[in-house]
Amino acid sequence: MLAAEKGQATAQNNLGALYQVGSGVPKDPVLSLMWLMLASENGWVPATQALSQQMVTMPPAQVELAKRFVGLWKEKIELLK
């Protein structure tokens, strides 16, 4: 998780996948989508592909919540700089 929190795109992608299936962490589609969005923004192409597939199956309210979480995450990172 530490590498993902530090902005490492492959770790963010992997964490998103873990949250998607609940492997080692509670299953949480919103957190999964958040980490995939961050990985995609950091240029990890597989995350972009997974993101597209996952967003199609999620309710719009969950997608919007994940987007808000991404914004809050970015604010947190800026405050810690």
PyMOL commands that set and color helices and strands:
alter all, ss='L'
color gray80, all
select helices_A, chain A and resi 2-5+9-21+29-41+45-57+60-80
alter helices_A, ss='H'
color red, helices_A
deselect
rebuild
show_as cartoon
